[in-house]
Amino acid sequence: MRLDKYLKVSRIIKRRTVANEACTAGRVDINGKTAKASSEVKEGDMLSILLGGRRFTVRVLSVQEHAAKADASSMYEVIGDAIPEG
């Protein structure tokens, strides 16, 4: 699944356009490498995301085309807490 779509479906980022912009700005890494919005996300990947001046890391647990709001958080596990960038 494309990275921008995964970020939206998992509700890590609420809108796909915002996810796309974050990727374009270089604020999203997959397994330690800066990722484009079109990069493929697979189970087991580590995503590092810089949002609102805070960086956090998640492990991809599942990749689903659609997820109910209640199920979206089960698609990933937060590994690193949000730490202010500075």
Secondary structure, DSSP 8 states (H G I E B T S, - for coil): -BHHHHHHHTTSSS-HHHHHHHHHTT-EEETTEE--TT-B--TT-EEEEEETTEEEEEEE----S---HHHHGGGEEEEEEEEE--
